[in-house]
């Protein structure tokens, strides 16, 4: 166990040092562009394609009151709220709880945090606020199948019966779905959601054109569509971060979701930069199974 930790630490440190050089080399070979791609922050291109967009303005005071009410109940959440690395999550978790609150106040509801981690802070929020105890986490790295409260395997092939889930969330997760897993997941959501069930995806990353963000030291055997631009981001520490343009969002997500019987709503957070000018949660996505 200790040896494995040492090996991981050495690998991470080496990759961290090599990443800027490799990014320069890969971009110099015309394998992609150096630096972050251009984000889309304006909803008009989506509306021009007929994609339904709901404009949402954060109640910033209520957002902070929400967190301040939770902090006395959890030392971990209090530490996270006060950490610099966590502030981007504050509006995301606030929004998904508010969107799912009515569902999760039903003791019989079934909830899954998709592409989660063992120590996800959102699990603490759900355990503190929700009335249901049917709370699960899912991730590709978990052992296959259902093991206690963990669900292993691909989110595009959940080992669950039809109409068995009431709510699912994805926080800073959907962009990491490689290949056709993003389309596969929304189709799977149409299968496993009960009528009235809902999926919240925050953020939904959109670009002025379709691109994949990539730290090349972690991107061995990475495959992307031939017409998708790769942007190399040194020391990002992730192998794949998908940014949709309006056309690819329509093709990969909106149309398959509609075909799976889901109502699609893109959420545009109009005042997100009032929380901080660097806040990146400009868009979210809600998929809902009609009653």
C-alpha positions as CSV (number, residue, x, y, z in Angstrom):
1,X,0.0,0.0,0.0
2,X,2.8,2.5,1.0
3,X,4.8,1.4,-2.1
4,X,1.8,2.1,-4.3
5,X,1.4,5.6,-2.8
6,X,5.0,6.4,-3.4
7,X,4.9,5.2,-7.0
8,X,1.8,7.3,-7.6
9,X,3.5,10.3,-6.0
10,X,6.6,10.0,-8.1
11,X,4.5,9.5,-11.3
12,X,2.5,12.6,-10.6
13,X,5.5,14.7,-9.8
14,X,7.3,13.6,-13.0
15,X,4.2,14.2,-15.2
16,X,3.7,17.6,-13.6
17,X,7.2,18.6,-14.6
18,X,7.0,17.1,-18.1
19,X,3.5,18.4,-19.0
20,X,4.5,21.9,-20.2
21,X,7.3,20.6,-22.4
22,X,5.1,17.9,-23.9
23,X,2.3,20.3,-24.5
24,X,4.6,22.6,-26.4
25,X,6.0,19.7,-28.5
26,X,2.5,18.3,-29.3
27,X,1.1,21.7,-30.3
28,X,4.3,22.3,-32.4
29,X,3.6,19.1,-34.2
30,X,0.1,20.4,-35.1
31,X,-1.5,17.7,-33.0
32,X,-3.6,20.4,-31.2
33,X,-3.5,23.9,-29.9
34,X,-1.7,25.1,-26.8
35,X,-3.8,26.6,-24.0
36,X,-7.5,26.6,-23.1
37,X,-10.1,26.8,-25.9
38,X,-12.7,29.6,-26.1
39,X,-15.6,29.1,-23.8
40,X,-19.2,29.9,-24.9
41,X,-20.9,32.2,-22.4
42,X,-23.7,33.5,-24.5
43,X,-26.9,31.5,-24.9
44,X,-28.0,33.0,-28.2
45,X,-26.2,30.4,-30.5
46,X,-28.1,27.7,-28.6
47,X,-31.4,29.5,-29.1
48,X,-30.6,30.0,-32.8
49,X,-30.6,26.2,-33.2
50,X,-33.9,25.8,-31.3
51,X,-32.4,24.4,-28.2
52,X,-34.5,25.2,-25.1
53,X,-32.6,27.5,-22.7
54,X,-33.7,28.5,-19.2
55,X,-32.2,31.7,-17.9
56,X,-31.4,31.4,-14.2
57,X,-30.1,34.2,-12.0
58,X,-28.5,33.0,-8.8
59,X,-29.8,34.3,-5.5
60,X,-26.3,34.9,-4.2
61,X,-27.5,35.8,-0.7
62,X,-29.5,32.6,-0.5
63,X,-26.6,30.6,-1.8
64,X,-24.3,31.8,1.0
65,X,-27.1,31.3,3.6
66,X,-27.5,27.7,2.3
67,X,-23.8,27.0,2.9
68,X,-23.6,28.8,6.2
69,X,-26.5,26.7,7.5
70,X,-24.7,23.5,6.6
71,X,-21.3,24.4,8.0
72,X,-22.2,24.0,11.7
73,X,-23.4,20.5,10.9
74,X,-20.3,19.3,9.2
75,X,-16.7,20.1,10.0
76,X,-15.6,18.8,6.6
77,X,-18.0,21.0,4.7
78,X,-16.9,24.0,6.8
79,X,-13.3,23.4,5.9
80,X,-14.2,23.0,2.2
81,X,-16.3,26.1,2.1
82,X,-13.3,28.1,3.4
83,X,-10.8,26.5,1.0
84,X,-9.7,28.3,-2.1
85,X,-10.0,25.1,-4.3
86,X,-13.7,24.5,-3.4
87,X,-15.4,27.8,-4.1
88,X,-16.3,26.8,-7.7
89,X,-18.3,23.9,-6.3
90,X,-20.5,26.1,-4.1
91,X,-23.0,27.3,-6.8
92,X,-23.0,23.9,-8.4
93,X,-24.0,22.0,-5.3
94,X,-26.5,24.7,-4.3
95,X,-28.2,24.5,-7.7
96,X,-28.5,20.8,-7.9
97,X,-29.9,20.5,-4.4
98,X,-32.5,23.2,-5.1
99,X,-33.4,21.4,-8.4
100,X,-33.8,18.0,-6.7
101,X,-35.0,19.0,-3.2
102,X,-38.7,18.1,-3.8
103,X,-37.6,14.6,-5.2
104,X,-35.1,13.9,-2.4
105,X,-37.6,14.8,0.4
106,X,-39.5,11.7,-0.6
107,X,-38.2,8.9,1.7
108,X,-38.8,6.3,-1.1
109,X,-36.7,8.2,-3.8
110,X,-33.6,6.6,-5.2
111,X,-30.6,8.9,-5.8
112,X,-27.3,8.3,-7.6
113,X,-24.3,10.6,-7.8
114,X,-22.8,9.7,-11.2
115,X,-19.0,9.6,-11.8
116,X,-18.6,10.3,-8.1
117,X,-15.8,9.6,-5.6
118,X,-15.7,7.8,-2.3
119,X,-15.4,11.0,-0.3
120,X,-17.5,13.3,-2.4
121,X,-18.6,16.3,-0.3
122,X,-22.0,16.2,-2.1
123,X,-22.8,13.0,-0.3
124,X,-22.6,14.8,3.0
125,X,-25.0,17.4,1.8
126,X,-27.5,14.8,0.6
127,X,-27.1,12.8,3.9
128,X,-27.8,16.0,5.9
129,X,-30.7,17.3,3.9
130,X,-32.5,14.5,2.0
131,X,-35.2,12.4,3.7
132,X,-34.4,9.4,1.5
133,X,-31.6,7.0,2.6
134,X,-31.5,5.3,-0.9
135,X,-28.3,7.1,-1.8
136,X,-25.7,5.6,-4.1
137,X,-22.4,6.6,-5.8
138,X,-21.4,5.4,-9.2
139,X,-18.0,5.4,-11.0
140,X,-16.0,3.6,-13.6
141,X,-13.3,2.8,-11.1
142,X,-15.6,1.0,-8.6
143,X,-15.9,-2.8,-8.8
144,X,-18.4,-3.9,-11.4
145,X,-22.0,-4.3,-10.3
146,X,-23.8,-3.0,-7.2
147,X,-21.8,-3.3,-4.0
148,X,-23.5,-2.0,-1.0
149,X,-24.0,1.7,-1.9
150,X,-21.5,1.7,-4.8
151,X,-22.3,1.1,-8.4
152,X,-19.4,0.1,-10.6
153,X,-19.0,0.2,-14.4
154,X,-19.9,2.6,-17.2
155,X,-22.6,5.2,-16.6
156,X,-23.7,4.4,-20.1
157,X,-24.5,0.8,-19.0
158,X,-26.0,1.0,-15.5
159,X,-26.7,-2.4,-13.9
160,X,-30.2,-1.3,-12.9
161,X,-33.7,-2.1,-14.0
162,X,-35.9,0.2,-16.0
163,X,-37.7,3.0,-14.2
164,X,-35.7,2.5,-10.9
165,X,-34.1,5.8,-10.3
166,X,-35.6,9.2,-9.3
167,X,-32.6,11.6,-9.3
168,X,-29.0,11.7,-10.6
169,X,-26.3,14.3,-10.4
170,X,-23.0,14.9,-12.3
171,X,-20.7,17.6,-10.9
172,X,-17.6,18.4,-13.0
173,X,-18.0,14.9,-14.5
174,X,-19.8,14.8,-17.8
175,X,-17.0,16.4,-19.7
176,X,-14.8,13.4,-18.8
177,X,-17.0,10.9,-20.6
178,X,-14.9,9.7,-23.6
179,X,-16.0,8.3,-26.9
180,X,-19.8,7.8,-27.1
181,X,-20.2,7.5,-23.3
182,X,-21.9,10.9,-23.2
183,X,-24.6,10.0,-25.6
184,X,-24.8,6.5,-24.1
185,X,-25.5,8.0,-20.7
186,X,-28.4,10.2,-21.7
187,X,-30.0,7.2,-23.4
188,X,-29.4,5.2,-20.3
189,X,-31.0,8.0,-18.2
190,X,-34.1,7.7,-20.3
191,X,-34.2,4.0,-19.5
192,X,-33.6,4.1,-15.7
193,X,-35.4,7.2,-14.7
194,X,-38.9,6.9,-13.3
195,X,-41.6,9.3,-14.5
196,X,-40.9,12.6,-12.8
197,X,-37.2,11.7,-12.4
198,X,-34.5,14.2,-13.1
199,X,-30.8,14.4,-14.0
200,X,-28.7,17.5,-13.2
201,X,-25.4,18.0,-15.0
202,X,-23.4,21.0,-13.7
203,X,-21.3,22.5,-15.3
204,X,-22.2,21.8,-19.0
205,X,-19.1,23.0,-20.8
206,X,-19.7,24.8,-24.0
207,X,-17.2,26.2,-26.5
208,X,-17.3,28.6,-29.4
209,X,-16.3,25.5,-31.3
210,X,-16.2,21.9,-30.3
211,X,-12.9,20.9,-28.6
212,X,-11.4,18.5,-26.1
213,X,-9.2,19.8,-23.3
214,X,-6.2,17.6,-22.5
215,X,-3.1,17.3,-20.4
216,X,-1.0,15.2,-22.8
217,X,0.9,13.4,-20.1
218,X,-2.3,11.7,-19.0
219,X,-3.8,11.2,-22.5
220,X,-2.2,7.9,-23.7
221,X,-4.5,6.3,-26.3
222,X,-6.9,9.2,-26.2
223,X,-9.3,9.1,-29.2
224,X,-11.4,12.0,-30.3
225,X,-13.6,12.7,-33.4
226,X,-11.6,13.7,-36.4
227,X,-13.2,17.1,-36.6
228,X,-12.7,17.9,-32.9
229,X,-9.9,20.2,-31.9
230,X,-7.6,19.2,-29.0
231,X,-6.4,21.9,-26.7
232,X,-3.3,21.0,-24.6
233,X,-3.5,22.5,-21.1
234,X,-0.2,22.0,-19.2
235,X,-0.4,20.6,-15.7
236,X,-4.2,20.3,-15.8
237,X,-4.0,16.7,-14.6
238,X,-6.9,15.3,-16.6
239,X,-6.9,13.4,-19.9
240,X,-10.2,14.5,-21.4
241,X,-12.5,17.4,-21.0
242,X,-15.2,17.8,-23.7
243,X,-16.5,21.2,-24.7
244,X,-19.6,21.1,-27.0
245,X,-20.4,23.7,-29.5
246,X,-24.2,24.2,-30.1
247,X,-24.2,21.8,-33.1
248,X,-22.5,19.0,-31.3
249,X,-24.6,19.5,-28.2
250,X,-27.7,19.2,-30.4
251,X,-26.4,16.0,-32.1
252,X,-24.8,14.2,-29.2
253,X,-27.0,15.2,-26.3
254,X,-30.3,17.0,-27.1
255,X,-31.5,14.8,-30.0
256,X,-30.6,11.5,-28.3
257,X,-32.2,12.7,-25.0
258,X,-35.4,13.6,-26.7
259,X,-35.5,10.3,-28.6
260,X,-35.1,8.6,-25.2
261,X,-38.2,10.3,-23.9
262,X,-36.6,13.0,-21.9
263,X,-37.3,16.8,-21.6
264,X,-34.1,18.7,-22.2
265,X,-33.4,22.1,-20.6
266,X,-30.1,23.9,-20.9
267,X,-29.6,26.2,-17.9
268,X,-27.8,29.5,-18.5
269,X,-26.5,31.0,-15.3
270,X,-26.7,34.7,-16.2
271,X,-25.0,36.2,-13.1
272,X,-22.5,33.5,-12.3
273,X,-19.6,35.9,-12.5
274,X,-21.0,38.0,-9.7
275,X,-19.9,35.2,-7.4
276,X,-16.4,35.6,-8.9
277,X,-15.2,36.9,-12.3
278,X,-13.4,33.5,-12.9
279,X,-16.4,31.3,-12.2
280,X,-16.8,28.8,-15.0
281,X,-20.3,27.5,-14.4
282,X,-22.0,29.3,-17.2
283,X,-24.3,26.5,-18.2
284,X,-25.9,23.4,-16.8
285,X,-28.2,20.7,-18.1
286,X,-31.4,19.2,-16.7
287,X,-32.9,16.0,-18.2
288,X,-36.4,15.1,-17.0
289,X,-38.7,12.1,-17.5
290,X,-42.2,13.3,-18.0
291,X,-44.9,12.1,-15.6
